[in-house]
Structure formats: C-alpha cells, structure tokens
Amino acid sequence: MAATVRRLDPDDWRMLRSVRLEALRESPKSFGGSHAEEVSQDESYWRGLFSPSTALFQAQIEGDSVGLAVGIAARPDDVDPEAAHLGSMWVAPASRGSRAADLLVTAVVGWARETGHPRVVLWVFDDTPRAAAFYRRAGFKETSRTRTDDTRSRTMRLLSMTV
Ligand SMILES: CC(C)(COP(=O)(O)OP(=O)(O)OC[C@H]1O[C@@H](n2cnc3c(N)ncnc32)[C@H](O)[C@@H]1OP(=O)(O)O)[C@@H](O)C(=O)NCCC(=O)NCCS
C-alpha cells in the first residue's frame, strides 16, 4: 500500500518520540543526536520541538509509522541564512524504496515554499551513500560547503535545493 504523510502536532509527541528513537537506534551514524541522549528526555522536551519555526512530518503505511522528517525555518546565523533546513530524515528499512522518503521531502519543501523560503538545505554524511543518492534523485545539488562532526573524523556535505 502507498505511503501517506501527515504533519504532526504537539499532542503527537509520543509518536514523534517513538519514531525518532527508532531512527536513532536503527541508523546511529546518520544523525547529530544519539539514542542515549534523547531516550531520557521528558514530555516537555518532545513538545518543545514543535514551534512556529518547525514543521514535523510523519510517513505512514497502512497506519504504521514508517518515517520522519523535520523542516526548520531559516536562522540568520545559519550557513545559508535564507534557507529552510531539512533534518531528522529517516525511513524504516522495510519501507525504503517505497517512495515514503519522496513524500517526506515533498512535505518539507512545500512547507518551506509556503513559508517564503527560496531554498531548502541539509547536511549529509559522506559515509551514508544511500542518503546522498536519494537526495540527489530528489533534486538536491552539491554545494561547496563541508564540515566535520564533533570527532572531526567524518565529513558532511551541504546539499541545497531551490524551491
Ligand atoms: C535516506 C533515506 C530516508 C532515503 O530513503 P529511501 O527510501 O532509502 O530512498 P530511495 O530508496 O527512494 O532512494 C535511495 C537511492 O539510493 C540508491 N542506493 C541504495 N543503496 C545505495 C548505496 N549503498 N550506495 C549508493 N546508492 C544506494 C538506491 O538505488 C536509490 O537510488 P535510485 O532511486 O536512483 O535507484 C533512508 O535510506 C534512510 O532513512 N536512511 C537512514 C537514515 C539516513 O541516512 N537519513 C539521512 C540523514 S541526512
């Protein structure tokens, strides 16, 4: 059955917690955060992720939660101060290749466009080739910007899409 995507609201915080912790458990090398840090967070932390400058989207297939993506509004001190940021992108392994990921990107891009952003950017680790391939297919382009993670052992690249 085809995937659907819906925007979460603060009362969905338990759903958000569940899918985010599963993402961190299943793909520990793909994200800035860690399961150990986030598993101990309380309700106020999860509710606090909903704000006027964020949009959180969940993918479902037949009522099961299969993915997550977050849009974050542009910040003046960010690498591209006009661009919205796509983060926390994850699709459960059994649903990869199902186009759930495309729907999540479409949702974040649509939100970014509606909120007046000219671009969406994201950071992707060099050693997550499936994610990089997916983003390229979804329309993101390489930029010249790179950075290393806190251990300085892994490189991330900034990808950008005009919306
Ligand atoms: C990134 C993610 C959301 C993409 O969703 P997906 O459903 O896997 O994406 P798709 O299957 O539609 O596209 C993946 C592409 O990578 C290709 N691919 C698969 N394995 C690959 C590999 N090891 N190396 C390079 N490309 C690969 C696929 O063929 C496909 O390309 P195609 O559509 O041109 O054939 C998902 O893989 C995921 O959740 N990964 C773990 C978390 C993660 O890395 N998140 C990104 C954080 S920036």
The ligand as a MOL file (V3000), in Angstrom:
LIG
                    3D

  0  0  0     0  0            999 V3000
M  V30 BEGIN CTAB
M  V30 COUNTS 48 50 0 0 0
M  V30 BEGIN ATOM
M  V30 1 C 17.8750 8.4390 3.4980 0
M  V30 2 C 16.5530 7.6760 3.3850 0
M  V30 3 C 15.4450 8.4540 4.0800 0
M  V30 4 C 16.1990 7.5640 1.8840 0
M  V30 5 O 15.0060 6.8360 1.7550 0
M  V30 6 P 14.9840 5.5210 0.8000 0
M  V30 7 O 13.5870 5.0200 0.7810 0
M  V30 8 O 16.0580 4.6130 1.2680 0
M  V30 9 O 15.3740 6.1810 -0.5760 0
M  V30 10 P 15.2020 5.5300 -2.0260 0
M  V30 11 O 15.2450 4.0370 -1.9480 0
M  V30 12 O 13.9980 6.1440 -2.6400 0
M  V30 13 O 16.4740 6.0990 -2.7630 0
M  V30 14 C 17.7420 5.6470 -2.4010 0
M  V30 15 C 18.6410 5.6490 -3.6220 0
M  V30 16 O 19.9360 5.1900 -3.2160 0
M  V30 17 C 20.3230 4.0890 -4.0200 0
M  V30 18 N 21.1360 3.2470 -3.1600 0
M  V30 19 C 20.7630 2.2310 -2.3790 0
M  V30 20 N 21.8040 1.7640 -1.6900 0
M  V30 21 C 22.8810 2.5180 -2.0550 0
M  V30 22 C 24.2550 2.5160 -1.7040 0
M  V30 23 N 24.7460 1.6540 -0.8110 0
M  V30 24 N 25.0620 3.4360 -2.2940 0
M  V30 25 C 24.5850 4.3270 -3.1890 0
M  V30 26 N 23.2930 4.3610 -3.5570 0
M  V30 27 C 22.4500 3.4680 -2.9920 0
M  V30 28 C 19.0280 3.4700 -4.4890 0
M  V30 29 O 19.1960 2.7420 -5.6740 0
M  V30 30 C 18.1850 4.7040 -4.7160 0
M  V30 31 O 18.5280 5.3620 -5.9070 0
M  V30 32 P 17.5460 5.3000 -7.1880 0
M  V30 33 O 16.2120 5.7830 -6.7290 0
M  V30 34 O 18.1840 6.2290 -8.1770 0
M  V30 35 O 17.5170 3.8700 -7.6270 0
M  V30 36 C 16.6680 6.2550 4.0060 0
M  V30 37 O 17.5760 5.4690 3.2740 0
M  V30 38 C 17.0880 6.2920 5.4560 0
M  V30 39 O 16.2600 6.5010 6.3360 0
M  V30 40 N 18.4040 6.0660 5.7320 0
M  V30 41 C 18.9170 6.0300 7.0840 0
M  V30 42 C 18.8610 7.3990 7.7540 0
M  V30 43 C 19.6010 8.4530 6.9570 0
M  V30 44 O 20.6540 8.2300 6.4010 0
M  V30 45 N 18.9950 9.6530 6.9350 0
M  V30 46 C 19.5450 10.7970 6.2440 0
M  V30 47 C 20.1690 11.7290 7.2150 0
M  V30 48 S 20.9050 13.1330 6.3590 0
M  V30 END ATOM
M  V30 BEGIN BOND
M  V30 1 1 1 2
M  V30 2 1 2 3
M  V30 3 1 2 4
M  V30 4 1 2 36
M  V30 5 1 4 5
M  V30 6 1 5 6
M  V30 7 2 6 7
M  V30 8 1 6 8
M  V30 9 1 6 9
M  V30 10 1 9 10
M  V30 11 2 10 11
M  V30 12 1 10 12
M  V30 13 1 10 13
M  V30 14 1 13 14
M  V30 15 1 14 15
M  V30 16 1 15 16
M  V30 17 1 15 30
M  V30 18 1 16 17
M  V30 19 1 17 18
M  V30 20 1 17 28
M  V30 21 1 18 19
M  V30 22 1 18 27
M  V30 23 2 19 20
M  V30 24 1 20 21
M  V30 25 1 21 22
M  V30 26 2 21 27
M  V30 27 1 22 23
M  V30 28 2 22 24
M  V30 29 1 24 25
M  V30 30 2 25 26
M  V30 31 1 26 27
M  V30 32 1 28 29
M  V30 33 1 28 30
M  V30 34 1 30 31
M  V30 35 1 31 32
M  V30 36 2 32 33
M  V30 37 1 32 34
M  V30 38 1 32 35
M  V30 39 1 36 37
M  V30 40 1 36 38
M  V30 41 2 38 39
M  V30 42 1 38 40
M  V30 43 1 40 41
M  V30 44 1 41 42
M  V30 45 1 42 43
M  V30 46 2 43 44
M  V30 47 1 43 45
M  V30 48 1 45 46
M  V30 49 1 46 47
M  V30 50 1 47 48
M  V30 END BOND
M  V30 END CTAB
M  END
